[in-house]
Amino acid sequence: MPYDPRRDGADCDHCPMRRWAGADWAPVEAKRAKRPGRLLLGEVPSQTQHSRYTISPFMGEAGKELNAALKAVNLRRDDWDEDNVIACHPPKEKWDLIAAKLRRDQRTGGSLPHEKHPAEHCRPRLDKSLARAREIVTMGGKAAGVLLGGAPSVLAVRGGPVTLASGVKVLPTVHPSFVRRARRWRRVFQADLLKATRFFAGKLRWVEPPILYRPTPAQLAAFFATPSRWWSYDVETDAKEPLLANLRCIAIAKDDPTSPSRDSVVVVPIHLIDTDMRAYDPATELEIVTILQRAMTDGRLWCGHNAGWYDRLVMEQQLAVRPHPLLDTILLSRLSSHGELPKGLGVVGSLHTDVTAWKQDNEGTKLAFGSQNDAQLHHYCAIDTAVTHRIATPLMEDARTRGHLTPCPARPEWTLLSMDHGIQGVCAGMTRVGLRIDAEAQWQMEAEYGEKVA
């Protein structure tokens, strides 16, 4: 007997997808495991190779990818409930066409007044699945948005464990149908599922570092007085163009064997959001800057993510110092076994740590430029720096294993990593003399890529 979502509370009689489907209406019923508790939540039913009609939420190529991923991390599919945000197949099997088609119908008079987005009509049915689950893996940006609220980018939140106010644990990841099309994401998908098992078992390996905010000169000097293998740093500014940006704050991480996290972070504010004023009086700021300049040029190794370009230019422009010597983890990630993936800290950090999603809020606002207050921005910067500090070791080990730290036969004084750093320095110099990256075009490309992933 065909499945009728109305039995589970869906308002199909007022839903536009019921009208669009006509005689081809074929909703897909949620799959229930023998024991409730865990849920795999997708967006819309998958299309099979031979037919658009399916009897399970994940079939066809997406189902094959999901099966392979679960098997790779020793999980049994039968132990999970499965459902989608919407039970019906969307127009041309694309979620984004749902809203576009509904708007067109409303504009041309083909839509009835009571018709809303199908996700709203289907929500009472979905709530039955959510009520059974305490541990949920969302697959795709739309599925994540149902639980996290707003319109989060799946690239920004995937791999980031989230515990809702209700106590339900959620681990967002990419959709298996996307992985099937872009197979370089396969290891990411599998790593996210493996992280979900640690999260649900209470065995995450992320411990937040102790953070010292707005140190005095004496506290900052004491922070630099203890040894560390390297010193990681990150800057936050008010603009994408480094030579035009105003410095908001600097966070620095170091090894700290006395801390449960084995590291600690200090956040030095420069220009405040809350008051639009300098964080320190002129005399104290001069002391702080002098301490920073001395530490960044006294021979200790500095580490940062894209620190050899953006952060370097900001530090030279705002504080008249270039941290040196420098190890850039964005270049290490390029040489790693995940080098074909995006190099942003959100992606790289989630692969090598169990950090929670921290790059944007639930409304999809990137906190680097969209923070509403100093507390939010400073904490964001501190976590950025802690993640950078912790990924340096696995990235270095990966690069070494792959031979990228081995001297080049023709030029023994060079390695692939040192050559990358040299090229990055040239790029920084080109930016300074006016040959700049089109930041708006770059961000547009990143946004378009995010939409493809979602």
N, C-alpha and C positions, 0 to 999 in steps of 0.2 A: 504494500500500500504506500503511495507517495507520501512523503513527509509534509505535514502542514504546520508551519511555525505558530499558527494561531493557537494550537493546543498548548504551547508553552508561553503564551501571553503576547506574542508579537502582533502589532497592529497592521496586519497585511492588507486589510480592506481599504486603508487610507494611504498605503505606501505606493509611491510612483513606480517602484520596481515591479510590483505586482501588475500594474497597468502595462508597463513596457513589455513584460514577458508574454502576456496573453496566454495562449494555449501552451506555450513552451515553458511555463512557470515550473521550475524544478528546484526548490530550496534544498539545502543540504543540512541534515540533522547533526547536532553535536554528538561526538562519540564519548561514551562514559566508560571510565575504567571501573574495575570491580570495587576499588576503594577510592573514595573522594580524597582530595587534598592537593593534587598537582594538575596544572592546566597548561597546555600549549595553545596560545591564543594568536590566531592570524587575523587577516583583514577581510578577505572574501574567499569563497571556495576556489580551489585550484581547478584549472581546466585540464582534462585528460588529453592524451594524444589523439584519441579516436572520437571523443564525444565531449560535449560541454556538460553532460549530466554526470554527476558524481554522487557517490553514496557515503563519502567520508570527507571531512573538512580539508584534508591534505592528501591529494592523489596526483597521478600523473608525474611529471618531472619534479615538482616540488615535493611530492610524497617520497620519491626515490631519494632525493637529496636529504630529506629529514631522516629517513631510515638509515642512510649511510652515516650521517652525523651522530645519531644516537648510538649506533653500534660502535662507532669509533671511540666513544667515551664511556662505553659499557652501561648504557641506559636502555631500558626496555620500553618500547613505545606503548605496550599494553598497560603500563603503570600510570599513564597520563590520560586525563580528559583532553579532548581536542574540540576546539570551536573557533568560529570566526566572528568578527564584529557584526558582519552582515551575513545572513544565511543564503542569500541569493547571488547568482552570477551577475556581475555588473555589465554595463554596455561594453562590448569588445574586450571583456575581461580586465578592464582598467578602472581602478578606484576613482582616479581623478576625473573620469568622464561622467561620473554620477552627478556631481554638483553642476558640471557644465551643462549636461542634458536637462537637469531640473530647471536651471536658470533660463535656458532657451524655451522650455515649455511654459514657464511663467511669463516670459516676455511675449510669447506668441499666443497666449491664452489656452494652451493645451493642458495646463496643470490646474487641478482643482485647488481651492483655497486651503483645504485641510492637509495638503501634501507637504511634508517636511523632508529633510534629508533621511534616506532610508536607515541610517544608523540610529536615528531617534525612534523610528517605528519599530526597529528590531531590538531596542535596548531591553525591554522587559524579558524577552527570550534570553538574551545574553546574561542578564542578571542571575538567572537560574544557574548558569555555568559558573559565574563568579562566586556565587554563594557557596559552592562546593569546594572552592579552592583557597588554600592558604599559601601556596607557592606557585607562582605564575611566571612563565617565560613568554614574553610578548615578542612577536616576530613581525617586524615592519613598523614604520613610524606611526601609522594610523592606529595600530593596536596599542602601541605605547601611550599614545595620546589619550585613549579611553581611560587608562588607569592613572596616568600621571597628570592629566589635565593639559589644557593648552594645545600647542602644536609643536612639540619638541622635534628637533632633527634627530633622526635615528643614528646618524653618524656621531652626534654629540652625546647621546645617552646610552648607546649600545655598550654592553659590557660593564655598565655601572650599576651595582646593586642598589635597590631602593626599598626601604621599608615604609609602607603606607601608615597613616595614622591608625588604621584598623589593625595593624600588626601583620597584614599580608605582605609577603616578600615578593618583589617583582624584579626580574632580570630582563631588560630589553636586549634584543639582538636583531640582526637583519633577517629578512624573509628568505626561506629556502629557495623560492623561485628566483630571487635575485642572485643567490649564490650559484644557482644552476647556470645563469647567464654569465656571471663574472666569477669564474672558479678560483681566482686568486684569493677570494674571500672565504674559501672553504675552511682553511685553518682558523680563521677568525670566528666563524660560526661554531666550529667545534670547540674552540677555546672558551667561547661564551657559555656554551652548554656545560662544559666542565666547571667553569666558574660558578654557574648556577647551582651545581651539586654542592660545592663548598659553601656557598651562601646559605642554602637551605639547611645544611647540616651544622651551621654556626661555626665554620672553619675557615672563614676568610682570612687572608694573610695581610690585610691592610690594617695598620695601627696608625692613627693620626699622631703626628709629631707634636711635642710641646712647642708653642709659638709665643715668642716675645714680641708684643706690639709696641711701637713707638719707644724704642730704647733711649736711655740717656747716653751721652758720650761715654761715660764710664762703663755702662752695661755693654755698649757696642764694642768697646776696646777689649773688655773681658771675653766677649763672644769670640773675637778673633785671636785671643791669646792661647786657646787650646788647639791641639793638632787635629788635622783632618786629612784624609787621602786626597780629597779635592773639595772645592767650595762651589756649590751650585748657586746660580742667581737668576732672577727674572725681574723684568721691569713691567710696570703698567703705566699706560699713558692715556691721553685723551684724543689720539688721532692715529690713523693708519700709516701716515707718511712720517717716518722717523725723524726727519730733519725739521718738521713743522710741529711735532708733538711736544706737549708739556708733560714732564715727568710727574706721575702721581705717587708712585711708591716703588721701592726696591725690596725684594725678599731674598734672603740668603739662607742656604741650608748647609749644614756640616755634619760630619759624623759625631755621634754623642753616645758612647757606650753606657752612660748612666741612664739613658732614656729607654723606656720599653720599646720604642720604635727604632732605636739605635741611631737616631738622628734628631736634630732640633733645628728650628727655623726662627729667624728674626725678621721682622717687617719694619722697614724704615720709611715712614711717610714723608713726602716732600711737599706736595700741594693737595690740600684737602677738598673733597667733593662737598662735604657738609657745610663748610663755611666759605669756600672759595678763597681760602687764605693759606699762607705757608704754615707747615706743621710745627716748625720751631721758630723761635726768635732768631734774628740774624746772627748773633754771636754763637748760639748753640748750633745753628745749621752749619756755620763755618767749621765748627769742631767736628760735627758728624761727617761732613763732606771730606774733610782732611783725613779722618780715620779711614773712610772708604777708599780714598785715592791711594793712601799708603798700602792698604791691604791688597788692593787690586794690581799693584805694581811691584810687590816685594818678592816675587818669584813663586808664590804658591800657585797651584794649578786651579784654574777656574773652569766651570762647566755650565752650559746653558743650552736651551733648545732654540735654535735659530739665533743664538747669542753672538755669532760671528758676523751677523748682518744687522738685523733690526736693533737688538739690544745694544750692540756695539756702537751703532750710530747715535742712538739716544744718549748713551753714557758719554760719548765724546762731545755731543752737542750741549748736553745739560750740565754735566759734572766735570768736563774737561779731563776725562780719564778713559783709557781703554784697558779693560781687564786682560792681563797677559801673564803667562801662557794660557791658552783657551782650548777646551775640548767641546765641540758642538755636537750634541746628541742627535740633532736632525741629520747631520752628515753620517753619524754612526748608523742611524736607522736606514739610511739609503744603502749602506753596505751590508745590512743584515739579511737574514733569510726571509724577512718580511718586506724587503726593499721595494717590491712592486705595489705595495699598499700606500695610501696617503701617509704623509710624514708628520702630520699634525700631532701635537702632544696628546690630544684626546685619544687618538687611535693607538699610538705607540704606548702610551701609559697604560691603557686598558689591557694591552697584550702582555705586559710584563709585571703588572701589579694588580691588586684587587681593589683599587681605589674606586670609590663611589663616583657616580656621574657628577661632575663639578663645572663643566665648561659653559653650560647655559641653564637658565631657569626653565620652568615648565611651559612658559609662553613662547619659548624659542629664542629668547634674547640672549646673545652672547655676553657673558658677564665681563669680559675683558673691556668692552666699551659701553655696556649697558647697565653696569652696577648702579644701584639707586643711592648707595651711601658708602661711606668709608669702610665701615665694618664688613660689608659684603665684599667690596673690592679687595681689601687687605687679606681677608681669609682666602679668597680665590687665588690671590698671588702667592700666598704661603703654600697652598696645596700644589699649585703649578710647580713651585720650586722643589717641594718634597718629592713629587713624582719624578721630576728631572733628576734629582739626586739618586733616586733608587733605580732608575732604568739604566743609568750609566754602566753599572757592572755587567748586567746581562747583555747589553749591546756590545760592550767591549769584548766579552767572551765570544759572542757570536761572530763578530768581525775577525777576531783572532783565529777562530776555528776555520773560517772561510778563507784565510790567508791574506786578508786585506790589510794586515798590519806588517806584512813581510816586505822587506826592501825590494824595490823594483830592480831587476837584473841590470838594466841599462843605466839606471840612476840610483845607486844604493842609498843615497841620502834621502830618497823619496819613498813613501808608501802611498797606496791609494788614498788613505785617510789624510795624510799630510798634503797631497796634491789637491784634494777637495777643499781643505782649509785654505790653501793658497788661492784657489780660484774664487772662493767665497770672499777673501780679502780684496781681490780685484773688483768683485761686484760691489763691495762696500765703497771702494774708492770711486767707482763709476757713479754710484748714487750721489756721492758727495760733490762731484763736479758737474752734476746735472743730468746724467744719463740714468734716469730713474725707472723703476718698475711702475707700470700702470696699476696702482693698487685697486682701483675700482674694477678694472677688468679682471684682475686676479680674484677678487672677492666674488664677482659675478660667476666666474668659472667654478669656484668652490660651491656656490649656491646651486648651480645647475647640476653639478656632480651629486650633491646631497639629495636633490630631487630624484635623480635616477636611482639612487640607493633606496630611497623611501618607497 
